[in-house]
Structures are given as structure tokens and as C-alpha cells.
Amino acid sequence: MRLSVTAAPVLASLLLAASAAKAQQKHVDYEISFPNAAEHEVRVVATFAGIARGSVLHARMSRSSPGRYAVTTFSKSVYDVSATDGSGRPLAISRFDDHEWDVKSEDGTIRIGYTVWGDRIDGTNLSVDHTHAHLNMPATFLWAPETAMAPIRLSVHAASGWSVATQLVPTSDPSSFTAPNMQWFMDSPTEVGPVTWRTWTTSYGGKISTFRLAAHTLSTAAQVDTFTSMARAVVAEEIAMWGEPAGYDYGTYTFLGDYLPWAGGDAMEHRNSTFLTSSRGLDTHANRMGNLGSLAHEFFHSWNMERLRSKEIEPFDFDRVNMSDGLWFGEGFTNYYGPLLIRRAGYYTDSEYVRQLAGAIIGTINSPARLHGSPIDMSRAAVFFDGASYPEGTNQPNIFLSYYTWGSVVAAGLDLTLRERFNTTLDSYMRAMWRDFGSHQTKAFAPERPYTVNDLRVELGKLTKDQAFANDFFRRYVEGREVPDFATLVTPAGLALVKESVLKPFIGASLDNDAKGVFINWSSSTGSAYAASLSSGDIIVSVDGQPATSIEVFNAMVSKHRVGDILKLDVLQKGNLPATV
């Protein structure tokens, strides 16, 4: 009897404690619907549970988005915000920042409803209309630092005939999905609409990987099939190059493709999926090849950038821009491999591949931006030039060379050097980086060993067994502004890089037509226009006394001269009377 009398209260207290603990467990539930899709509006209800009573929830819209390095202003499209507690009683909202709504918890649950507007189909933004919803998560969903590690559930109220394509974890309810935490949720773009599905599987080391193409397109089913076969070949080549799949968190990788005439051309990598947007359909071989280039690049990122990741952008900070000194490697080396692996898959000829590579090499050699920084400097400048918009303008053409382009040239130079001097390849270097850094992931689905630039240097020394070479290569071509000696490097491949035997006259400026003459958009700091103090906004009226009525007329007059000749130009500068230069 004593045992039974004393045991009951103890059991009751344990049950009560467990119940209280469960009530305090944090979790986030999102409901999304499209009651006014034709006007590009989304309605979201975000429920934050397990918030300590009396504490303040700091609900935020992101100021940045994974894979995009410039600042964003998603909060500008959020309106009609209201908040209630778990019983539906209204809660006051405080605003102290442009992207934050602060709400005090009364009963442990805070439910925030709001409308968000979006009409831009690309890798970064939100777009909804009567045909679909294209959801980049940071552009769509409020989040709170207080629940950053809490599990998330998303319920989608889709229109009739629409399905949901996402890397989020499916549940028994086809309209509901989950994510383990906020970082993973925000990295999970979602397409809701009339999606055409294609699926295939591969097996490596006894593990099955599933690949899905979810296409929203006006193209036919047969055209989607053709593109899928191309995608499968490229996927196989990329897995072969790395030696294994990237290890998708729930076994599936999803290509989300909006191939629509009104879509913007863009693509964005994510951990287990990618957004691919293009105004090109899948109806012609040329269109399919253009779209295949983006697919190859972004899928490569599931290794390089998503798991093999720079320490400076891991974890990703949604409250600010994310600057990295390693984008020349993460983006640039990926940019090198995209066309190369398409070539290995048999969809480029040698001449088509070499033409692309040559364009990057020559563009880098001739770029005036190399006077102003290294590949590392250009990586850091992504926060200014990666999709950012400035009403006051910048001197970008003269001071910025894309880390995509310059990084791909560094990769090409290193690949050719490794083949010639060390009897190895860039593939081996990438696999070594994957083995020592990228393959190590945490249980929370995040890189366990993000790298530094010095790690990249040391790994090259280990591969070549020549740290002095690795140090010199990084000093000259990564931290410095030199370009590898391609005239020598391409010779063993049966190629030649030579200067044109006949130099064509060029004033070194980007031109446009104007009613008064030829308008200068910008002048290259290494060109003759710049040396003559011609700049953006100037209008060339005549050449040697002859009216410059169009770009074609101007170029024809310039072509009659030789390099080194002096031209007499009459120019309107900022509305002044013509000046002669």
C-alpha cells in the first residue's frame, strides 16, 4: 500500500513535467495560400510556438538570400501584418527596423499573418500569378532568431491542378512538408503549379540517389523527355568527376525549372535542389543547350559551394550581406567545370568548348579591372555587383572582373599546369578538397569543415608534393593579378593562343545611338577614349568633320584609319557646346 500511495504522486509529477516540457518545445508552422494570385499576392500565416511567456519574438524578413551576395530588400513587399496569440487574441506589433516586426508572447504562441507581393521569376525573388507560385523562401517567409533551430512545417494551399515541387521533406499529407531547422528551410526553394515531373535513380556504393526534374514549361512532353536525357548524362559525368554523389540529405535532388517566355534568365544553387529560370523553352536544340549550361553549373554546386564551402559564408547570415574571399573557387571553378562536363557528356564539340574557354581567357587578359584587384578582391566585391542595384551608378566595367570568369581562367590554368608538370589533373585536386573538407557534414545538414583560402593552398601543395609551387601559384594568380601563360600551356593540347596579325582600330568604349550622334555608355580605362577624357554621357557628334549619325557610321569612319592614327572628334559633354578632342 505504501508503494502504491507514494508512486502515484511521483508518476503524476513526471507526467506533468513532460507535458510542460512538450508545451515549451519550439516549432514553426507556415501556411501559405494564393487567394489573389492574379495580382501577385501571397498570404502567409506563420505560427511560432514554444515562445517563453513575456519574451519578445523578433520576426524578420531576410536581408540576403543563399547564393546571392548583395543585400536584398524583401521587406518592402510585405504588408497587412497582424499578430494574435494561441487563442486568437490580438497582439501588439512594434517596428524599430525596416525588416523586423517585434511581438511580445502572452501564452507561448505567436501567430503572424501577412501579405507578400512578388512578380519576378529568377533565382532570388518571389513570383506568383494565375499560372504558378515560384517561392524563394527568404523572399516569402518571416523567420525569427528565437526559433532558428526549431523544426518547421509548411502547409501549402495550392490551386486546383497545381502540385508542389521542393526539396522539403514530404509527409503523408501531399500538401504538407517539413524542414529540420530554419537554415535548411530557407535553402529550400519551392515551385507550386502545373509541374511536369521526370525522375530517375542511380546507385553508388549501395546508396540510392533519386533525381527529379520538375519543369514548368510550355514545351511538349517529348521535348521535356529529350532535355531530361541530356540532364541525366551531365549528372552522370559530374558524379563520375567527383567520384560519388554529394550525399543528398533525404536521398533526393530536385531540378526546379521555370522555362517560360516571361521568366528571367537566372539559376541558383541550393543544398539538395536548384532553381533554373529562363525565357528559353525546351523546344529547340539551341534552347536546350542554353538551359543545360545552367543545369550543369548549378548541379556542380551541390558539391562545390553547398558542402565544399568557404568558412566566410558558413553559416549563411540572413541579416546582412555575406562577403567571401573564395568565390573565385566556389563560383569560378564551377564555371570552368560546367562546359567541360557538358563536353565530356558529348553535347559540345571540341571547337564549341574551346571557343567558350578562349573567350574567358582573352576577356580576362584584356580586362582593365585587373589593374584594380585580384580574384580574391573580385570575390569580395560580389556584395556590390552580384545583383545589386545602385541609382548613382558605379565604375563597374573598369574595376570589376567577374569572379566567375576570372576564377574559371585560374581553374583552366591550374588544370593545364597540373597535367603538364605533375601528371595529374584538376579533377584530382577537387576530389582531394572534397575528401578532406566537403564530405564532412554535420547531423544538422551543414558543412562540418568549411575551408579557408589557405586550406586551398595547402591542399594544392599536398597534391603536387610541392608546396613552393602551390605558394607561388596562389601568390601570382589568386592573390595577385597575373594570368597564367596560356600561350605556352595550350600548346600540348594542339592549340595556339596568338595575337591578331592585323590590329583593328577601336577607341575602347561602349556605344549607343543618340538623336545627336553616338552616345558613350562607358570608356575603358585602357582605351584611347579614356585617354582623351571621353566618358559616360558624352555624345560624339562628328569624326574629322563628318557627322557621326549612328554607331555603324562611326565604326565605318574609324575603320578607315590605322591603329595609332589621331582622330578629330566633336563631342557634346554634359550639354555643353561641342568640344574638340
Salt bridges, closest charged atoms under 4 A:
ASP29 OD2 - HIS27 ND1 3.71
GLU31 OE1 - HIS157 NE2 2.96
ASP85 OD2 - ARG89 NE 2.90
ASP97 OD1 - ARG63 NH2 2.93
ASP97 OD1 - HIS99 ND1 3.57
ASP98 OD1 - ARG63 NH2 2.39
ASP98 OD1 - HIS99 ND1 3.91
GLU100 OE1 - ARG60 NE 2.64
ASP119 OD1 - HIS40 ND1 3.52
ASP122 OD2 - ARG120 NE 2.73
GLU146 OE2 - HIS58 ND1 2.48
ASP187 OD1 - HIS270 ND1 2.79
GLU191 OE2 - HIS132 ND1 2.65
GLU191 OE1 - HIS134 ND1 3.41
GLU191 OE2 - HIS216 ND1 3.45
ASP225 OD1 - ARG198 NE 2.50
ASP249 OD2 - ARG271 NE 2.66
ASP249 OD1 - ARG307 NH2 3.64
ASP258 OD1 - HIS132 ND1 3.47
ASP258 OD2 - HIS134 ND1 2.71
ASP258 OD1 - HIS216 ND1 3.24
ASP266 OD2 - ARG68 NH2 3.12
GLU269 OE1 - HIS301 NE2 3.82
GLU314 OE1 - ARG309 NE 2.98
ASP317 OD2 - ARG320 NE 3.15
ASP319 OD2 - ARG60 NH1 2.59
ASP319 OD1 - HIS99 NE2 3.39
ASP325 OD2 - ARG380 NH2 3.85
GLU331 OE1 - HIS297 NE2 3.24
GLU331 OE1 - HIS301 NE2 2.89
ASP350 OD1 - ARG343 NE 2.69
ASP377 OD1 - ARG380 NH1 3.84
ASP386 OD1 - ARG68 NH1 3.02
ASP415 OD1 - ARG419 NE 2.96
ASP427 OD2 - ARG344 NH1 3.04
ASP436 OD1 - ARG435 NE 3.00
ASP436 OD2 - LYS462 NZ 3.29
GLU459 OE2 - ARG435 NH2 3.68
GLU459 OE1 - LYS462 NZ 3.74
ASP472 OD1 - ARG475 NH2 2.55
ASP472 OD2 - ARG476 NH1 3.71
GLU479 OE2 - ARG457 NH2 2.93
GLU482 OE1 - ARG476 NH2 3.00
ASP544 OD2 - HIS561 NE2 3.32
ASP565 OD2 - HIS561 ND1 3.56
